């Protein structure tokens, strides 16, 4: 029995006259073996706009649900018909809302119109942030990777644990009485 050992470069030379995908696979395998960085680019998603040229997305956090429309503009954010400074009086909540624009380096370039229902102010701010990140990735699909790496496209699934019977709250027991 003869010992026919071949390397990947020999395989590449065999497929030179053959089909192109096999040759590309052989060259990427050679690049991997040589230690060179091979970057595979994922296909870009399509831009999703409505008939008014806006991107729409839904954001959720705790019990809050936000419907968000995003369009190019001067950076005005309107929530339930009110300006963001009026609706979210706390600066930390406004900071949370503007995080997706900061990561994507698009501060002051988009107008946001949003309606929010349910939950408290903190949950609503998280829902608006989630909705803005989703809408931004729909308007500019190239920004999806940077926004996703920051973790803004992932819905935070933590919710309040339900109350159990025989307990004061979800886990808290009633006060114990010795006598």
PyMOL commands that place a pseudoatom at each C-alpha (Angstrom):
pseudoatom trace, name=CA, resn=UNK, resi=1, chain=A, elem=C, hetatm=0, pos=[0.000, 0.000, 0.000]
pseudoatom trace, name=CA, resn=UNK, resi=2, chain=A, elem=C, hetatm=0, pos=[1.429, 3.355, -1.007]
pseudoatom trace, name=CA, resn=UNK, resi=3, chain=A, elem=C, hetatm=0, pos=[1.480, 6.312, 1.296]
pseudoatom trace, name=CA, resn=UNK, resi=4, chain=A, elem=C, hetatm=0, pos=[-0.294, 9.174, -0.507]
pseudoatom trace, name=CA, resn=UNK, resi=5, chain=A, elem=C, hetatm=0, pos=[-0.216, 12.132, 1.829]
pseudoatom trace, name=CA, resn=UNK, resi=6, chain=A, elem=C, hetatm=0, pos=[-1.473, 15.397, 0.455]
pseudoatom trace, name=CA, resn=UNK, resi=7, chain=A, elem=C, hetatm=0, pos=[-1.705, 18.846, 1.976]
pseudoatom trace, name=CA, resn=UNK, resi=8, chain=A, elem=C, hetatm=0, pos=[-4.411, 21.431, 1.521]
pseudoatom trace, name=CA, resn=UNK, resi=9, chain=A, elem=C, hetatm=0, pos=[-2.222, 23.330, -0.941]
pseudoatom trace, name=CA, resn=UNK, resi=10, chain=A, elem=C, hetatm=0, pos=[-2.094, 20.194, -3.140]
pseudoatom trace, name=CA, resn=UNK, resi=11, chain=A, elem=C, hetatm=0, pos=[-5.887, 20.072, -2.940]
pseudoatom trace, name=CA, resn=UNK, resi=12, chain=A, elem=C, hetatm=0, pos=[-6.024, 23.727, -4.016]
pseudoatom trace, name=CA, resn=UNK, resi=13, chain=A, elem=C, hetatm=0, pos=[-3.889, 23.024, -7.062]
pseudoatom trace, name=CA, resn=UNK, resi=14, chain=A, elem=C, hetatm=0, pos=[-6.183, 20.137, -8.019]
pseudoatom trace, name=CA, resn=UNK, resi=15, chain=A, elem=C, hetatm=0, pos=[-9.254, 22.372, -7.972]
pseudoatom trace, name=CA, resn=UNK, resi=16, chain=A, elem=C, hetatm=0, pos=[-7.650, 25.249, -9.942]
pseudoatom trace, name=CA, resn=UNK, resi=17, chain=A, elem=C, hetatm=0, pos=[-9.398, 24.138, -13.110]
pseudoatom trace, name=CA, resn=UNK, resi=18, chain=A, elem=C, hetatm=0, pos=[-12.571, 23.157, -11.216]
pseudoatom trace, name=CA, resn=UNK, resi=19, chain=A, elem=C, hetatm=0, pos=[-15.312, 25.168, -9.659]
pseudoatom trace, name=CA, resn=UNK, resi=20, chain=A, elem=C, hetatm=0, pos=[-14.665, 28.483, -7.877]
pseudoatom trace, name=CA, resn=UNK, resi=21, chain=A, elem=C, hetatm=0, pos=[-16.258, 27.704, -4.454]
pseudoatom trace, name=CA, resn=UNK, resi=22, chain=A, elem=C, hetatm=0, pos=[-13.933, 24.760, -3.898]
pseudoatom trace, name=CA, resn=UNK, resi=23, chain=A, elem=C, hetatm=0, pos=[-10.927, 26.934, -4.761]
pseudoatom trace, name=CA, resn=UNK, resi=24, chain=A, elem=C, hetatm=0, pos=[-12.149, 29.659, -2.382]
pseudoatom trace, name=CA, resn=UNK, resi=25, chain=A, elem=C, hetatm=0, pos=[-12.568, 27.084, 0.381]
pseudoatom trace, name=CA, resn=UNK, resi=26, chain=A, elem=C, hetatm=0, pos=[-9.047, 25.810, -0.229]
pseudoatom trace, name=CA, resn=UNK, resi=27, chain=A, elem=C, hetatm=0, pos=[-7.569, 29.322, -0.081]
pseudoatom trace, name=CA, resn=UNK, resi=28, chain=A, elem=C, hetatm=0, pos=[-9.471, 30.107, 3.141]
pseudoatom trace, name=CA, resn=UNK, resi=29, chain=A, elem=C, hetatm=0, pos=[-8.205, 26.846, 4.609]
pseudoatom trace, name=CA, resn=UNK, resi=30, chain=A, elem=C, hetatm=0, pos=[-4.636, 27.826, 3.618]
pseudoatom trace, name=CA, resn=UNK, resi=31, chain=A, elem=C, hetatm=0, pos=[-5.161, 31.240, 5.224]
pseudoatom trace, name=CA, resn=UNK, resi=32, chain=A, elem=C, hetatm=0, pos=[-6.403, 29.538, 8.397]
pseudoatom trace, name=CA, resn=UNK, resi=33, chain=A, elem=C, hetatm=0, pos=[-3.362, 27.259, 8.507]
pseudoatom trace, name=CA, resn=UNK, resi=34, chain=A, elem=C, hetatm=0, pos=[-0.979, 30.184, 7.945]
pseudoatom trace, name=CA, resn=UNK, resi=35, chain=A, elem=C, hetatm=0, pos=[-2.597, 32.106, 10.821]
pseudoatom trace, name=CA, resn=UNK, resi=36, chain=A, elem=C, hetatm=0, pos=[-4.135, 34.878, 8.705]
pseudoatom trace, name=CA, resn=UNK, resi=37, chain=A, elem=C, hetatm=0, pos=[-7.467, 36.323, 9.802]
pseudoatom trace, name=CA, resn=UNK, resi=38, chain=A, elem=C, hetatm=0, pos=[-10.375, 35.285, 7.571]
pseudoatom trace, name=CA, resn=UNK, resi=39, chain=A, elem=C, hetatm=0, pos=[-13.434, 37.491, 8.045]
pseudoatom trace, name=CA, resn=UNK, resi=40, chain=A, elem=C, hetatm=0, pos=[-16.746, 36.069, 6.875]
pseudoatom trace, name=CA, resn=UNK, resi=41, chain=A, elem=C, hetatm=0, pos=[-19.276, 38.808, 6.215]
pseudoatom trace, name=CA, resn=UNK, resi=42, chain=A, elem=C, hetatm=0, pos=[-22.899, 38.015, 6.915]
pseudoatom trace, name=CA, resn=UNK, resi=43, chain=A, elem=C, hetatm=0, pos=[-25.400, 39.102, 4.292]
pseudoatom trace, name=CA, resn=UNK, resi=44, chain=A, elem=C, hetatm=0, pos=[-26.986, 42.455, 5.124]
pseudoatom trace, name=CA, resn=UNK, resi=45, chain=A, elem=C, hetatm=0, pos=[-30.657, 42.557, 5.980]
pseudoatom trace, name=CA, resn=UNK, resi=46, chain=A, elem=C, hetatm=0, pos=[-33.075, 44.642, 3.954]
pseudoatom trace, name=CA, resn=UNK, resi=47, chain=A, elem=C, hetatm=0, pos=[-34.057, 48.124, 5.089]
pseudoatom trace, name=CA, resn=UNK, resi=48, chain=A, elem=C, hetatm=0, pos=[-37.614, 48.002, 6.453]
pseudoatom trace, name=CA, resn=UNK, resi=49, chain=A, elem=C, hetatm=0, pos=[-39.552, 51.275, 6.060]
pseudoatom trace, name=CA, resn=UNK, resi=50, chain=A, elem=C, hetatm=0, pos=[-43.256, 52.123, 6.002]
pseudoatom trace, name=CA, resn=UNK, resi=51, chain=A, elem=C, hetatm=0, pos=[-44.939, 54.292, 3.362]
pseudoatom trace, name=CA, resn=UNK, resi=52, chain=A, elem=C, hetatm=0, pos=[-43.936, 57.461, 5.266]
pseudoatom trace, name=CA, resn=UNK, resi=53, chain=A, elem=C, hetatm=0, pos=[-40.231, 56.533, 5.244]
pseudoatom trace, name=CA, resn=UNK, resi=54, chain=A, elem=C, hetatm=0, pos=[-40.125, 55.574, 8.925]
pseudoatom trace, name=CA, resn=UNK, resi=55, chain=A, elem=C, hetatm=0, pos=[-38.745, 52.474, 10.617]
pseudoatom trace, name=CA, resn=UNK, resi=56, chain=A, elem=C, hetatm=0, pos=[-41.121, 50.845, 13.128]
pseudoatom trace, name=CA, resn=UNK, resi=57, chain=A, elem=C, hetatm=0, pos=[-40.208, 48.569, 16.012]
pseudoatom trace, name=CA, resn=UNK, resi=58, chain=A, elem=C, hetatm=0, pos=[-41.660, 47.323, 19.268]
pseudoatom trace, name=CA, resn=UNK, resi=59, chain=A, elem=C, hetatm=0, pos=[-39.614, 47.392, 22.468]
pseudoatom trace, name=CA, resn=UNK, resi=60, chain=A, elem=C, hetatm=0, pos=[-40.414, 45.512, 25.660]
pseudoatom trace, name=CA, resn=UNK, resi=61, chain=A, elem=C, hetatm=0, pos=[-39.077, 45.569, 29.223]
pseudoatom trace, name=CA, resn=UNK, resi=62, chain=A, elem=C, hetatm=0, pos=[-40.760, 44.211, 32.363]
pseudoatom trace, name=CA, resn=UNK, resi=63, chain=A, elem=C, hetatm=0, pos=[-44.472, 45.024, 31.850]
pseudoatom trace, name=CA, resn=UNK, resi=64, chain=A, elem=C, hetatm=0, pos=[-43.860, 48.003, 29.546]
pseudoatom trace, name=CA, resn=UNK, resi=65, chain=A, elem=C, hetatm=0, pos=[-44.425, 47.906, 25.777]
pseudoatom trace, name=CA, resn=UNK, resi=66, chain=A, elem=C, hetatm=0, pos=[-43.152, 50.705, 23.519]
pseudoatom trace, name=CA, resn=UNK, resi=67, chain=A, elem=C, hetatm=0, pos=[-44.117, 51.292, 19.897]
pseudoatom trace, name=CA, resn=UNK, resi=68, chain=A, elem=C, hetatm=0, pos=[-41.326, 53.289, 18.224]
pseudoatom trace, name=CA, resn=UNK, resi=69, chain=A, elem=C, hetatm=0, pos=[-41.212, 55.116, 14.871]
pseudoatom trace, name=CA, resn=UNK, resi=70, chain=A, elem=C, hetatm=0, pos=[-37.811, 56.404, 13.726]
pseudoatom trace, name=CA, resn=UNK, resi=71, chain=A, elem=C, hetatm=0, pos=[-37.118, 58.838, 10.871]
pseudoatom trace, name=CA, resn=UNK, resi=72, chain=A, elem=C, hetatm=0, pos=[-34.243, 61.182, 9.942]
pseudoatom trace, name=CA, resn=UNK, resi=73, chain=A, elem=C, hetatm=0, pos=[-34.491, 64.536, 11.676]
pseudoatom trace, name=CA, resn=UNK, resi=74, chain=A, elem=C, hetatm=0, pos=[-33.019, 66.850, 14.280]
pseudoatom trace, name=CA, resn=UNK, resi=75, chain=A, elem=C, hetatm=0, pos=[-32.907, 64.437, 17.234]
pseudoatom trace, name=CA, resn=UNK, resi=76, chain=A, elem=C, hetatm=0, pos=[-36.286, 65.183, 18.822]
pseudoatom trace, name=CA, resn=UNK, resi=77, chain=A, elem=C, hetatm=0, pos=[-37.711, 62.369, 20.939]
pseudoatom trace, name=CA, resn=UNK, resi=78, chain=A, elem=C, hetatm=0, pos=[-41.460, 62.453, 21.659]
pseudoatom trace, name=CA, resn=UNK, resi=79, chain=A, elem=C, hetatm=0, pos=[-43.023, 59.966, 24.073]
pseudoatom trace, name=CA, resn=UNK, resi=80, chain=A, elem=C, hetatm=0, pos=[-46.833, 59.751, 24.374]
pseudoatom trace, name=CA, resn=UNK, resi=81, chain=A, elem=C, hetatm=0, pos=[-47.143, 63.210, 22.811]
pseudoatom trace, name=CA, resn=UNK, resi=82, chain=A, elem=C, hetatm=0, pos=[-44.721, 64.807, 25.299]
pseudoatom trace, name=CA, resn=UNK, resi=83, chain=A, elem=C, hetatm=0, pos=[-41.064, 65.743, 24.994]
pseudoatom trace, name=CA, resn=UNK, resi=84, chain=A, elem=C, hetatm=0, pos=[-38.545, 63.346, 26.574]
pseudoatom trace, name=CA, resn=UNK, resi=85, chain=A, elem=C, hetatm=0, pos=[-37.485, 65.955, 29.203]
pseudoatom trace, name=CA, resn=UNK, resi=86, chain=A, elem=C, hetatm=0, pos=[-41.097, 66.215, 30.373]
pseudoatom trace, name=CA, resn=UNK, resi=87, chain=A, elem=C, hetatm=0, pos=[-42.004, 62.507, 30.256]
pseudoatom trace, name=CA, resn=UNK, resi=88, chain=A, elem=C, hetatm=0, pos=[-38.740, 61.182, 31.717]
pseudoatom trace, name=CA, resn=UNK, resi=89, chain=A, elem=C, hetatm=0, pos=[-37.796, 63.851, 34.257]
pseudoatom trace, name=CA, resn=UNK, resi=90, chain=A, elem=C, hetatm=0, pos=[-34.865, 61.855, 35.656]
pseudoatom trace, name=CA, resn=UNK, resi=91, chain=A, elem=C, hetatm=0, pos=[-31.640, 62.381, 33.649]
pseudoatom trace, name=CA, resn=UNK, resi=92, chain=A, elem=C, hetatm=0, pos=[-30.669, 58.715, 34.083]
pseudoatom trace, name=CA, resn=UNK, resi=93, chain=A, elem=C, hetatm=0, pos=[-33.784, 57.598, 32.216]
pseudoatom trace, name=CA, resn=UNK, resi=94, chain=A, elem=C, hetatm=0, pos=[-33.032, 60.011, 29.355]
pseudoatom trace, name=CA, resn=UNK, resi=95, chain=A, elem=C, hetatm=0, pos=[-29.473, 58.653, 29.307]
pseudoatom trace, name=CA, resn=UNK, resi=96, chain=A, elem=C, hetatm=0, pos=[-30.860, 55.104, 28.976]
pseudoatom trace, name=CA, resn=UNK, resi=97, chain=A, elem=C, hetatm=0, pos=[-33.023, 56.132, 26.027]
pseudoatom trace, name=CA, resn=UNK, resi=98, chain=A, elem=C, hetatm=0, pos=[-30.133, 57.753, 24.142]
pseudoatom trace, name=CA, resn=UNK, resi=99, chain=A, elem=C, hetatm=0, pos=[-27.697, 54.828, 24.577]
pseudoatom trace, name=CA, resn=UNK, resi=100, chain=A, elem=C, hetatm=0, pos=[-28.426, 53.189, 21.167]
pseudoatom trace, name=CA, resn=UNK, resi=101, chain=A, elem=C, hetatm=0, pos=[-27.690, 56.462, 19.372]
pseudoatom trace, name=CA, resn=UNK, resi=102, chain=A, elem=C, hetatm=0, pos=[-24.423, 56.816, 21.289]
pseudoatom trace, name=CA, resn=UNK, resi=103, chain=A, elem=C, hetatm=0, pos=[-23.244, 53.320, 20.380]
pseudoatom trace, name=CA, resn=UNK, resi=104, chain=A, elem=C, hetatm=0, pos=[-24.196, 53.820, 16.717]
pseudoatom trace, name=CA, resn=UNK, resi=105, chain=A, elem=C, hetatm=0, pos=[-22.699, 57.367, 16.707]
pseudoatom trace, name=CA, resn=UNK, resi=106, chain=A, elem=C, hetatm=0, pos=[-25.966, 58.848, 15.445]
pseudoatom trace, name=CA, resn=UNK, resi=107, chain=A, elem=C, hetatm=0, pos=[-26.793, 61.428, 18.152]
pseudoatom trace, name=CA, resn=UNK, resi=108, chain=A, elem=C, hetatm=0, pos=[-29.160, 64.136, 16.923]
pseudoatom trace, name=CA, resn=UNK, resi=109, chain=A, elem=C, hetatm=0, pos=[-29.717, 62.553, 13.502]
pseudoatom trace, name=CA, resn=UNK, resi=110, chain=A, elem=C, hetatm=0, pos=[-33.083, 60.842, 14.018]
pseudoatom trace, name=CA, resn=UNK, resi=111, chain=A, elem=C, hetatm=0, pos=[-36.478, 61.930, 15.293]
pseudoatom trace, name=CA, resn=UNK, resi=112, chain=A, elem=C, hetatm=0, pos=[-38.311, 59.388, 17.450]
pseudoatom trace, name=CA, resn=UNK, resi=113, chain=A, elem=C, hetatm=0, pos=[-42.050, 59.218, 18.025]
pseudoatom trace, name=CA, resn=UNK, resi=114, chain=A, elem=C, hetatm=0, pos=[-43.021, 56.671, 20.648]
pseudoatom trace, name=CA, resn=UNK, resi=115, chain=A, elem=C, hetatm=0, pos=[-46.056, 55.425, 22.559]
pseudoatom trace, name=CA, resn=UNK, resi=116, chain=A, elem=C, hetatm=0, pos=[-45.520, 53.495, 25.788]
pseudoatom trace, name=CA, resn=UNK, resi=117, chain=A, elem=C, hetatm=0, pos=[-47.975, 51.518, 27.915]
pseudoatom trace, name=CA, resn=UNK, resi=118, chain=A, elem=C, hetatm=0, pos=[-47.648, 49.530, 31.120]
pseudoatom trace, name=CA, resn=UNK, resi=119, chain=A, elem=C, hetatm=0, pos=[-45.032, 49.206, 33.810]
pseudoatom trace, name=CA, resn=UNK, resi=120, chain=A, elem=C, hetatm=0, pos=[-43.212, 51.975, 35.648]
pseudoatom trace, name=CA, resn=UNK, resi=121, chain=A, elem=C, hetatm=0, pos=[-40.903, 54.679, 34.381]
pseudoatom trace, name=CA, resn=UNK, resi=122, chain=A, elem=C, hetatm=0, pos=[-37.773, 52.521, 34.533]
pseudoatom trace, name=CA, resn=UNK, resi=123, chain=A, elem=C, hetatm=0, pos=[-39.400, 49.697, 32.580]
pseudoatom trace, name=CA, resn=UNK, resi=124, chain=A, elem=C, hetatm=0, pos=[-40.800, 52.170, 30.077]
pseudoatom trace, name=CA, resn=UNK, resi=125, chain=A, elem=C, hetatm=0, pos=[-37.358, 53.714, 29.515]
pseudoatom trace, name=CA, resn=UNK, resi=126, chain=A, elem=C, hetatm=0, pos=[-35.932, 50.222, 28.932]
pseudoatom trace, name=CA, resn=UNK, resi=127, chain=A, elem=C, hetatm=0, pos=[-38.738, 49.447, 26.494]
pseudoatom trace, name=CA, resn=UNK, resi=128, chain=A, elem=C, hetatm=0, pos=[-38.119, 52.660, 24.559]
pseudoatom trace, name=CA, resn=UNK, resi=129, chain=A, elem=C, hetatm=0, pos=[-34.385, 51.877, 24.434]
pseudoatom trace, name=CA, resn=UNK, resi=130, chain=A, elem=C, hetatm=0, pos=[-35.116, 48.389, 23.090]
pseudoatom trace, name=CA, resn=UNK, resi=131, chain=A, elem=C, hetatm=0, pos=[-37.536, 49.798, 20.507]
pseudoatom trace, name=CA, resn=UNK, resi=132, chain=A, elem=C, hetatm=0, pos=[-35.093, 52.506, 19.353]
pseudoatom trace, name=CA, resn=UNK, resi=133, chain=A, elem=C, hetatm=0, pos=[-32.325, 49.919, 18.935]
pseudoatom trace, name=CA, resn=UNK, resi=134, chain=A, elem=C, hetatm=0, pos=[-34.628, 47.657, 16.901]
pseudoatom trace, name=CA, resn=UNK, resi=135, chain=A, elem=C, hetatm=0, pos=[-35.836, 50.533, 14.712]
pseudoatom trace, name=CA, resn=UNK, resi=136, chain=A, elem=C, hetatm=0, pos=[-32.285, 51.804, 14.195]
pseudoatom trace, name=CA, resn=UNK, resi=137, chain=A, elem=C, hetatm=0, pos=[-31.171, 48.392, 12.977]
pseudoatom trace, name=CA, resn=UNK, resi=138, chain=A, elem=C, hetatm=0, pos=[-34.164, 48.304, 10.607]
pseudoatom trace, name=CA, resn=UNK, resi=139, chain=A, elem=C, hetatm=0, pos=[-33.456, 51.773, 9.226]
pseudoatom trace, name=CA, resn=UNK, resi=140, chain=A, elem=C, hetatm=0, pos=[-29.692, 51.223, 8.849]
pseudoatom trace, name=CA, resn=UNK, resi=141, chain=A, elem=C, hetatm=0, pos=[-28.946, 47.470, 8.647]
pseudoatom trace, name=CA, resn=UNK, resi=142, chain=A, elem=C, hetatm=0, pos=[-25.181, 48.158, 8.781]
pseudoatom trace, name=CA, resn=UNK, resi=143, chain=A, elem=C, hetatm=0, pos=[-25.555, 49.340, 12.392]
pseudoatom trace, name=CA, resn=UNK, resi=144, chain=A, elem=C, hetatm=0, pos=[-27.056, 46.031, 13.519]
pseudoatom trace, name=CA, resn=UNK, resi=145, chain=A, elem=C, hetatm=0, pos=[-23.719, 44.476, 14.545]
pseudoatom trace, name=CA, resn=UNK, resi=146, chain=A, elem=C, hetatm=0, pos=[-22.605, 47.401, 16.724]
pseudoatom trace, name=CA, resn=UNK, resi=147, chain=A, elem=C, hetatm=0, pos=[-26.017, 47.711, 18.391]
pseudoatom trace, name=CA, resn=UNK, resi=148, chain=A, elem=C, hetatm=0, pos=[-26.259, 43.945, 18.896]
pseudoatom trace, name=CA, resn=UNK, resi=149, chain=A, elem=C, hetatm=0, pos=[-22.769, 43.722, 20.427]
pseudoatom trace, name=CA, resn=UNK, resi=150, chain=A, elem=C, hetatm=0, pos=[-23.794, 46.391, 22.929]
pseudoatom trace, name=CA, resn=UNK, resi=151, chain=A, elem=C, hetatm=0, pos=[-26.708, 44.105, 23.912]
pseudoatom trace, name=CA, resn=UNK, resi=152, chain=A, elem=C, hetatm=0, pos=[-29.531, 46.502, 23.006]
pseudoatom trace, name=CA, resn=UNK, resi=153, chain=A, elem=C, hetatm=0, pos=[-31.358, 44.143, 20.629]
pseudoatom trace, name=CA, resn=UNK, resi=154, chain=A, elem=C, hetatm=0, pos=[-31.802, 41.445, 23.257]
pseudoatom trace, name=CA, resn=UNK, resi=155, chain=A, elem=C, hetatm=0, pos=[-35.044, 41.675, 25.200]
pseudoatom trace, name=CA, resn=UNK, resi=156, chain=A, elem=C, hetatm=0, pos=[-34.387, 41.609, 28.934]
pseudoatom trace, name=CA, resn=UNK, resi=157, chain=A, elem=C, hetatm=0, pos=[-36.719, 38.782, 29.931]
pseudoatom trace, name=CA, resn=UNK, resi=158, chain=A, elem=C, hetatm=0, pos=[-36.567, 39.369, 33.702]
pseudoatom trace, name=CA, resn=UNK, resi=159, chain=A, elem=C, hetatm=0, pos=[-40.022, 39.993, 35.134]
pseudoatom trace, name=CA, resn=UNK, resi=160, chain=A, elem=C, hetatm=0, pos=[-41.583, 40.111, 38.584]
pseudoatom trace, name=CA, resn=UNK, resi=161, chain=A, elem=C, hetatm=0, pos=[-42.024, 36.690, 40.177]
pseudoatom trace, name=CA, resn=UNK, resi=162, chain=A, elem=C, hetatm=0, pos=[-45.628, 35.842, 40.944]
pseudoatom trace, name=CA, resn=UNK, resi=163, chain=A, elem=C, hetatm=0, pos=[-47.003, 35.707, 44.490]
pseudoatom trace, name=CA, resn=UNK, resi=164, chain=A, elem=C, hetatm=0, pos=[-47.370, 32.211, 45.957]
pseudoatom trace, name=CA, resn=UNK, resi=165, chain=A, elem=C, hetatm=0, pos=[-50.154, 31.072, 48.243]
pseudoatom trace, name=CA, resn=UNK, resi=166, chain=A, elem=C, hetatm=0, pos=[-49.211, 30.828, 51.930]
pseudoatom trace, name=CA, resn=UNK, resi=167, chain=A, elem=C, hetatm=0, pos=[-46.661, 33.642, 51.452]
pseudoatom trace, name=CA, resn=UNK, resi=168, chain=A, elem=C, hetatm=0, pos=[-46.884, 37.392, 51.910]
pseudoatom trace, name=CA, resn=UNK, resi=169, chain=A, elem=C, hetatm=0, pos=[-45.159, 38.025, 48.564]
pseudoatom trace, name=CA, resn=UNK, resi=170, chain=A, elem=C, hetatm=0, pos=[-43.344, 35.765, 46.116]
pseudoatom trace, name=CA, resn=UNK, resi=171, chain=A, elem=C, hetatm=0, pos=[-40.967, 34.380, 48.764]
pseudoatom trace, name=CA, resn=UNK, resi=172, chain=A, elem=C, hetatm=0, pos=[-41.486, 36.410, 51.908]
pseudoatom trace, name=CA, resn=UNK, resi=173, chain=A, elem=C, hetatm=0, pos=[-43.221, 34.577, 54.723]
pseudoatom trace, name=CA, resn=UNK, resi=174, chain=A, elem=C, hetatm=0, pos=[-45.719, 36.100, 57.098]
pseudoatom trace, name=CA, resn=UNK, resi=175, chain=A, elem=C, hetatm=0, pos=[-44.310, 37.413, 60.382]
pseudoatom trace, name=CA, resn=UNK, resi=176, chain=A, elem=C, hetatm=0, pos=[-43.736, 34.601, 62.868]
pseudoatom trace, name=CA, resn=UNK, resi=177, chain=A, elem=C, hetatm=0, pos=[-45.491, 34.936, 66.240]
pseudoatom trace, name=CA, resn=UNK, resi=178, chain=A, elem=C, hetatm=0, pos=[-44.036, 33.080, 69.229]
pseudoatom trace, name=CA, resn=UNK, resi=179, chain=A, elem=C, hetatm=0, pos=[-47.044, 33.565, 71.482]
for i in range(1, 179): cmd.bond("trace and resi %d" % i, "trace and resi %d" % (i + 1))
show_as sticks, trace
zoom trace
